[in-house]
Amino acid sequence: MRHLRGSEDEIAFYFGRANYYDAVDFDDSVYRTYERLLDDTAPIAPYELVLIDEYQDFNQMEAWCYRIARSQQSYSCCRR
């Protein structure tokens, strides 16, 4: 998913098959979460604590998911 390249038809076919077979890999789940966060303006349910381990290993899309979610809530942030 991180390196998915192709025409719009090919990408639509890829997601259509993934949906049909209910087959989603890790990168697909991150991409779908990112798209949902961008498309859905409803607020995210509040959480008392969000713990992110190994943030330095996040890719850019994972980091954006966190940033979008954080912009909707007032989480405190601490680094250790």
DSSP file (Angstrom, degrees, kcal/mol; ACC not computed):
  #  RESIDUE AA STRUCTURE BP1 BP2  ACC     N-H-->O    O-->H-N    N-H-->O    O-->H-N    TCO  KAPPA ALPHA  PHI   PSI    X-CA   Y-CA   Z-CA
    1    1 A M    >         0   0    0      0, 0.0     3,-1.5     0, 0.0    25,-0.0   0.000 360.0 360.0 360.0 -37.6    0.0    0.0    0.0
    2    2 A R  T 3   +     0   0    0      1,-0.3    59,-0.0     3,-0.0     0, 0.0   0.826 360.0  31.9 -61.9 -29.1    2.8    2.4    0.7
    3    3 A H  T 3  S+     0   0    0      2,-0.1     2,-0.5     0, 0.0    -1,-0.3   0.002  82.1 146.7-118.8  28.4    4.1    2.0   -2.8
    4    4 A L    <   +     0   0    0     -3,-1.5     2,-0.4     7,-0.0     7,-0.0  -0.535  20.7 171.8 -70.8 118.9    0.8    1.4   -4.6
    5    5 A R        +     0   0    0     -2,-0.5     2,-0.3     5,-0.0    -2,-0.1  -0.970  18.1  96.4-128.4 144.6    1.1    3.0   -8.1
    6    6 A G        -     0   0    0     -2,-0.4    -2,-0.0     4,-0.0     2,-0.0  -0.921  69.7 -54.7 161.3 177.1   -1.3    2.7  -11.0
    7    7 A S     >  -     0   0    0     -2,-0.3     4,-2.4     1,-0.1     5,-0.2  -0.248  56.4-103.5 -71.5 167.3   -4.1    4.3  -12.8
    8    8 A E  H  > S+     0   0    0      1,-0.2     4,-2.6     2,-0.2     5,-0.2   0.879 124.3  53.1 -60.0 -37.1   -7.2    5.3  -10.9
    9    9 A D  H  > S+     0   0    0      2,-0.2     4,-2.3     1,-0.2    -1,-0.2   0.912 109.1  48.1 -64.3 -42.2   -9.0    2.3  -12.5
   10   10 A E  H  > S+     0   0    0      2,-0.2     4,-2.3     1,-0.2    -2,-0.2   0.902 113.3  47.0 -66.1 -40.5   -6.2   -0.1  -11.3
   11   11 A I  H  X S+     0   0    0     -4,-2.4     4,-2.4     2,-0.2     5,-0.2   0.905 111.9  50.6 -68.0 -40.8   -6.3    1.4   -7.7
   12   12 A A  H  X S+     0   0    0     -4,-2.6     4,-2.5    -5,-0.2    -2,-0.2   0.895 110.5  50.4 -62.0 -39.5  -10.1    1.2   -7.7
   13   13 A F  H  X S+     0   0    0     -4,-2.3     4,-2.7     2,-0.2     5,-0.2   0.925 108.7  52.2 -62.7 -44.8   -9.9   -2.5   -8.8
   14   14 A Y  H  X S+     0   0    0     -4,-2.3     4,-2.4     1,-0.2    -2,-0.2   0.940 114.2  41.5 -56.4 -50.8   -7.3   -3.2   -6.0
   15   15 A F  H  X S+     0   0    0     -4,-2.4     4,-2.6     1,-0.2    -1,-0.2   0.857 112.0  55.9 -69.5 -34.4   -9.6   -1.7   -3.3
   16   16 A G  H  X S+     0   0    0     -4,-2.5     4,-2.5    -5,-0.2    -1,-0.2   0.930 111.0  43.8 -61.1 -45.2  -12.7   -3.4   -4.9
   17   17 A R  H  X S+     0   0    0     -4,-2.7     4,-2.7     2,-0.2     6,-0.2   0.917 112.5  52.2 -65.6 -43.3  -11.0   -6.8   -4.7
   18   18 A A  H  <>S+     0   0    0     -4,-2.4     5,-2.7    -5,-0.2     4,-0.4   0.917 113.3  44.8 -59.8 -42.1   -9.8   -6.1   -1.1
   19   19 A N  H ><5S+     0   0    0     -4,-2.6     3,-0.7     3,-0.2    -2,-0.2   0.919 112.1  52.1 -66.6 -43.6  -13.3   -5.2   -0.1
   20   20 A Y  H 3<5S+     0   0    0     -4,-2.5    -2,-0.2     1,-0.3    -1,-0.2   0.916 117.9  36.5 -59.6 -45.4  -14.9   -8.1   -1.9
   21   21 A Y  T 3<5S-     0   0    0     -4,-2.7    -1,-0.3    -5,-0.1    -2,-0.2   0.430 106.2-125.9 -88.4   1.4  -12.6  -10.6   -0.2
   22   22 A D  T < 5 +     0   0    0     -3,-0.7     2,-0.6    -4,-0.4    -3,-0.2   0.921  60.0 149.7  53.0  45.5  -12.6   -8.7    3.1
   23   23 A A      < +     0   0    0     -5,-2.7     2,-0.4    -6,-0.2    -1,-0.2  -0.934  14.5 162.2-116.9 111.8   -8.8   -8.7    2.9
   24   24 A V        -     0   0    0     -2,-0.6     2,-0.1    -3,-0.1    -5,-0.0  -0.991  19.0-158.2-132.2 124.3   -7.0   -5.7    4.4
   25   25 A D     >  -     0   0    0     -2,-0.4     4,-2.3     1,-0.1     5,-0.2  -0.374  40.2 -90.5 -92.8-179.4   -3.3   -5.7    5.3
   26   26 A F  H  > S+     0   0    0      1,-0.2     4,-1.9     2,-0.2     5,-0.2   0.924 126.1  47.5 -58.9 -48.8   -1.6   -3.4    7.8
   27   27 A D  H  > S+     0   0    0      1,-0.2     4,-2.5     2,-0.2    -1,-0.2   0.878 110.4  53.6 -63.0 -37.3   -0.8   -0.7    5.3
   28   28 A D  H  > S+     0   0    0      1,-0.2     4,-3.0     2,-0.2     5,-0.2   0.917 106.9  52.1 -60.4 -42.6   -4.3   -0.8    3.9
   29   29 A S  H  X S+     0   0    0     -4,-2.3     4,-2.0     2,-0.2    -2,-0.2   0.884 110.4  47.5 -64.6 -37.6   -5.8   -0.3    7.4
   30   30 A V  H  X S+     0   0    0     -4,-1.9     4,-2.6     2,-0.2    -1,-0.2   0.933 113.9  47.6 -66.9 -45.1   -3.6    2.8    8.0
   31   31 A Y  H  X S+     0   0    0     -4,-2.5     4,-2.7     1,-0.2    -2,-0.2   0.921 112.5  48.5 -61.9 -44.7   -4.5    4.2    4.6
   32   32 A R  H  X S+     0   0    0     -4,-3.0     4,-2.3     2,-0.2    -1,-0.2   0.873 111.6  50.1 -65.8 -36.8   -8.2    3.6    5.2
   33   33 A T  H  X S+     0   0    0     -4,-2.0     4,-2.6    -5,-0.2    -1,-0.2   0.933 111.1  49.3 -64.2 -45.5   -8.0    5.2    8.6
   34   34 A Y  H  X S+     0   0    0     -4,-2.6     4,-1.9     1,-0.2    -2,-0.2   0.932 112.4  47.3 -58.4 -48.8   -6.3    8.2    7.1
   35   35 A E  H  X S+     0   0    0     -4,-2.7     4,-2.4     1,-0.2     5,-0.2   0.900 112.2  50.3 -61.3 -41.7   -8.9    8.6    4.4
   36   36 A R  H  X S+     0   0    0     -4,-2.3     4,-2.8     1,-0.2    -1,-0.2   0.906 108.5  51.7 -65.3 -41.6  -11.8    8.2    6.9
   37   37 A L  H  < S+     0   0    0     -4,-2.6    -1,-0.2     1,-0.2    -2,-0.2   0.877 113.8  44.6 -62.5 -36.9  -10.3   10.8    9.2
   38   38 A L  H  < S+     0   0    0     -4,-1.9    -2,-0.2    -5,-0.2    -1,-0.2   0.882 119.9  39.9 -73.0 -38.7  -10.1   13.2    6.3
   39   39 A D  H  < S+     0   0    0     -4,-2.4     2,-0.7    -5,-0.2    -2,-0.2   0.816 104.9  67.7 -83.0 -32.6  -13.5   12.5    4.9
   40   40 A D     <  -     0   0    0     -4,-2.8    -1,-0.1    -5,-0.2     0, 0.0  -0.805  54.7-175.4 -98.3 116.3  -15.5   12.2    8.1
   41   41 A T        +     0   0    0     -2,-0.7    -1,-0.1     2,-0.1     3,-0.1   0.480  47.4 116.6 -90.0  -1.4  -15.9   15.5   10.0
   42   42 A A  S    S-     0   0    0      1,-0.1    -2,-0.1     0, 0.0     0, 0.0  -0.417  76.8-101.8 -64.4 140.5  -17.7   13.9   13.0
   43   43 A P        -     0   0    0      0, 0.0     2,-0.3     0, 0.0    -1,-0.1  -0.289  33.3-114.0 -64.5 149.1  -15.6   14.3   16.1
   44   44 A I        -     0   0    0     25,-0.1     3,-0.1     1,-0.1    -3,-0.0  -0.619  39.4 -97.3 -80.7 139.7  -13.7   11.3   17.4
   45   45 A A        -     0   0    0     -2,-0.3    -1,-0.1     1,-0.1     2,-0.1  -0.312  48.9-106.7 -56.7 137.0  -14.8    9.8   20.7
   46   46 A P        -     0   0    0      0, 0.0     2,-0.4     0, 0.0    -1,-0.1  -0.354  32.0-162.0 -71.3 147.5  -12.7   11.2   23.5
   47   47 A Y        -     0   0    0      1,-0.1     3,-0.1    -3,-0.1    -3,-0.0  -0.956  20.5-139.7-123.9 145.9  -10.1    9.0   25.2
   48   48 A E  S    S+     0   0    0     -2,-0.4     2,-0.4     1,-0.3    -1,-0.1   0.868  88.9  12.6 -71.1 -35.8   -8.5    9.7   28.5
   49   49 A L        -     0   0    0     26,-0.1     2,-0.5    -3,-0.1    -1,-0.3  -0.998  56.4-166.9-146.6 136.3   -5.1    8.6   27.4
   50   50 A V        -     0   0    0     -2,-0.4     2,-0.6    26,-0.2    -3,-0.0  -0.984  14.8-165.0-122.3 118.6   -3.5    7.8   24.0
   51   51 A L        -     0   0    0     -2,-0.5     2,-0.6     2,-0.0    -2,-0.0  -0.906   4.0-171.0-108.1 123.8   -0.2    6.0   24.3
   52   52 A I        -     0   0    0     -2,-0.6     2,-0.4     0, 0.0     3,-0.4  -0.960   5.2-165.4-117.0 118.6    2.0    5.8   21.3
   53   53 A D  S    S+     0   0    0     -2,-0.6     4,-0.1     1,-0.2    -2,-0.0  -0.831  71.0   9.9-102.8 139.7    5.1    3.6   21.5
   54   54 A E    >   +     0   0    0     -2,-0.4     3,-2.3     1,-0.1    -1,-0.2   0.888  68.7 166.9  63.6  42.1    7.9    3.8   19.0
   55   55 A Y  G >   +     0   0    0     -3,-0.4     3,-2.1     1,-0.3    -1,-0.1   0.818  69.6  68.9 -56.9 -30.6    6.7    7.0   17.4
   56   56 A Q  G 3  S+     0   0    0      1,-0.3    -1,-0.3     0, 0.0    -2,-0.1   0.702  95.5  56.0 -62.9 -17.3   10.0    7.3   15.7
   57   57 A D  G <  S+     0   0    0     -3,-2.3    -1,-0.3    -4,-0.1    -2,-0.2   0.433  82.2 114.9 -94.2   0.2    9.1    4.3   13.6
   58   58 A F    <   -     0   0    0     -3,-2.1     2,-0.2    -4,-0.2    -4,-0.0  -0.378  61.7-134.7 -66.1 145.5    5.8    5.8   12.3
   59   59 A N     >  -     0   0    0      1,-0.1     4,-2.2    -2,-0.1     5,-0.2  -0.470  34.6 -94.3 -89.0 175.9    5.6    6.5    8.6
   60   60 A Q  H  > S+     0   0    0      1,-0.2     4,-2.1     2,-0.2     5,-0.1   0.872 124.2  50.7 -62.4 -39.0    4.3    9.8    7.3
   61   61 A M  H  > S+     0   0    0      2,-0.2     4,-2.0     1,-0.2    -1,-0.2   0.901 109.8  50.0 -67.7 -39.6    0.7    8.6    6.9
   62   62 A E  H  > S+     0   0    0      1,-0.2     4,-1.8     2,-0.2    -1,-0.2   0.901 110.4  51.1 -63.3 -40.4    0.6    7.1   10.4
   63   63 A A  H  X S+     0   0    0     -4,-2.2     4,-2.4     1,-0.2    -2,-0.2   0.890 108.3  51.6 -64.6 -39.2    1.9   10.4   11.8
   64   64 A W  H  X S+     0   0    0     -4,-2.1     4,-2.8     2,-0.2     5,-0.2   0.875 105.0  56.1 -66.5 -36.6   -0.8   12.3   10.0
   65   65 A C  H  X S+     0   0    0     -4,-2.0     4,-2.3     1,-0.2    -1,-0.2   0.932 110.3  45.8 -57.8 -45.1   -3.5   10.0   11.4
   66   66 A Y  H  X S+     0   0    0     -4,-1.8     4,-2.9     2,-0.2    -2,-0.2   0.927 112.3  50.4 -63.8 -45.0   -2.3   10.9   14.9
   67   67 A R  H  X S+     0   0    0     -4,-2.4     4,-2.0     2,-0.2    -2,-0.2   0.905 111.3  48.0 -62.1 -42.1   -2.1   14.6   14.0
   68   68 A I  H  X S+     0   0    0     -4,-2.8     4,-0.8     2,-0.2    -1,-0.2   0.944 114.7  45.5 -64.0 -47.1   -5.7   14.6   12.7
   69   69 A A  H >X S+     0   0    0     -4,-2.3     3,-0.8    -5,-0.2     4,-0.7   0.908 112.8  51.0 -62.1 -41.8   -7.0   12.8   15.7
   70   70 A R  H >< S+     0   0    0     -4,-2.9     3,-0.7     1,-0.2     5,-0.3   0.846 102.2  60.3 -66.3 -33.3   -5.1   15.0   18.1
   71   71 A S  H 3< S+     0   0    0     -4,-2.0    -1,-0.2     1,-0.2    -2,-0.2   0.748 106.0  48.9 -67.0 -21.4   -6.4   18.2   16.4
   72   72 A Q  H << S+     0   0    0     -3,-0.8     2,-0.3    -4,-0.8    -1,-0.2   0.607 116.8  40.7 -91.4 -13.2   -9.9   17.0   17.3
   73   73 A Q  S << S-     0   0    0     -3,-0.7     2,-0.7    -4,-0.7   -28,-0.0  -0.849  78.9-121.9-130.0 164.5   -9.1   16.3   21.0
   74   74 A S        +     0   0    0     -2,-0.3     2,-0.3     2,-0.0    -3,-0.1  -0.649  42.9 168.6-109.2  75.9   -7.1   17.9   23.6
   75   75 A Y        -     0   0    0     -2,-0.7     2,-0.2    -5,-0.3   -26,-0.1  -0.629  34.0-124.2 -83.9 143.6   -4.6   15.2   24.6
   76   76 A S        -     0   0    0     -2,-0.3     2,-0.5     2,-0.0   -26,-0.2  -0.606  25.6-147.5 -81.1 151.4   -1.7   16.1   26.7
   77   77 A C        +     0   0    0     -2,-0.2     2,-0.4     2,-0.0    -1,-0.0  -0.973  21.1 170.3-125.6 128.7    1.6   15.2   25.2
   78   78 A C        -     0   0    0     -2,-0.5     2,-0.4     0, 0.0    -2,-0.0  -0.992  17.0-150.6-135.3 147.1    4.7   14.1   27.1
   79   79 A R              0   0    0     -2,-0.4    -2,-0.0     1,-0.1     0, 0.0  -0.914 360.0 360.0-117.0 143.2    8.0   12.7   25.8
   80   80 A R              0   0    0     -2,-0.4    -1,-0.1     0, 0.0     0, 0.0   0.339 360.0 360.0-130.9 360.0   10.3   10.3   27.5
